[in-house]
Amino acid sequence: MAPGPTFPVRPYRSALIKRPVPGGFSTVTLMTVVTAPAVLAAAALRPGGRGRSSRA
């Protein structure tokens, strides 16, 4: 029986393929820059403000 045609086999993990490093901020820096102002704005715009938390 003659061997069939051979096909190129790709590796399971593509660790050998070097991907270009994206320029700009890292993911952690970008998330911090985006979420920090949103959290501060939400805290500043909460209804009631300060002083009402002492009431039971």
N, C-alpha and C positions, 0 to 999 in steps of 0.2 A: 504494500500500500504506500503510495507516494505521500509525502507530507504536504499539507495544505499551504496556502499562502500565509506568510507571516505578517502580522500587524504590529506597529509600534505600541508598546505598552507604557502608559504613563504611570509614574510612581503614585502611590496612595496619598502621600503627603507632598505638597509642592514646596517643601522647605529649601530645596535646591535652587528653586527659581527666585532670583532676587527681585523684589518689588521696589520700585522707586519710593523714597521717603517723601511723604507729602510735606510741602512747605507750610509755614504758619504755626499756629498754636497746637499744642498737644491736646488730646481729648480732655484730660483733667483740667487743664488751664481754661479751655473753652467753656466747659461746663461750669466752672467756678465763676468766670466772668459773666456768664448768662444768668445763673441762678442767684448769685449774691444780691444784685440789685432788686430782683423780684422778691426775695425773702424780706429784705429791708423795707421795701415798699408795702408789702402785705402787713408787716408788723406796724408800720406807721399809720396805715389806713384802717386799722381795726376799729370797729365802733366801740365807743366807751372810753377808750384811752386809758391813762393811768389813774390810780386812785380808787377805782371801783372794785378791784380784786380783793380788798380787805373786808368787804361786806359779806356776811355769811348768809 
